């Protein structure tokens, strides 16, 4: 893994049932393909698979960091 600096300008939504990285990226960035930005801001997630529908059930109610969209 590569070292990541502190995420600045983040939104901290609480995960809800049915959330996935691609859906969150679409909501906050308008582009589902930017899911990797959310993954990089949350090093406690082992991989994008951790936010699949099956794995997310254990994370409902937790906060995830959404970095500010690049302009």
N, C-alpha and C positions, 0 to 999 in steps of 0.2 A: 504493500500500500504506500501511496505517496502522502507526505505530510500536507495537511490542509490548514490554512489560517482561519481565524475567526470569521464567521459569516456576519457581514454588516447589512443592515437594512433588511431584516428578515420579518416574515409574517409567521406566527406560531399558531396555526389552527389545531384544533383537537380532532383526531381521527374519528371518523364515523363508520359504521358498518357499510361496506360496499366501496370505500375509498381504495384507489389504486394509484400508483405513481403516475401513470399516463392520464388518468382522470384529473388528478390534482394539477399536473402540468397544464393540461388544457384549460382548467378553470383559472389558474393564476397567470399563465403566460399566453394563453390563446393558442398553444401548440403542444399537443400531446407528446411530440417527439423530444421535448426538452425534459423528460422525466429524469434523466441522468443528473441534472442540476440539483434536484431535490435529493437524490441518492448521495451525491457528493457532500451535501450540507448536513447529512445525517450519518456520520461514520459508525454509529451503533447498529446500523442495518448491514447485515452481511452481504446482501445483494438485492437486486431488484425483485427477486423472487420473494423476499421477506414481506413485501407489500402486495402480494397476490391476494386474491379473495380468501383463499384458505388460510394463509398465514396472518392476515390482518385481523382476524377475529380475536386473537390474543392481544392486539395492540389498540383496539377500540378504546377511546378515552385518553390515549396518550397524545402528547404534543409532538408534532413534526415541524422541522424548520423549512420554510420556503424562502430561498434567497430572493432578493429584489431582482426583478427582470432587468437585463441589460438594455440600455437605451441605444 
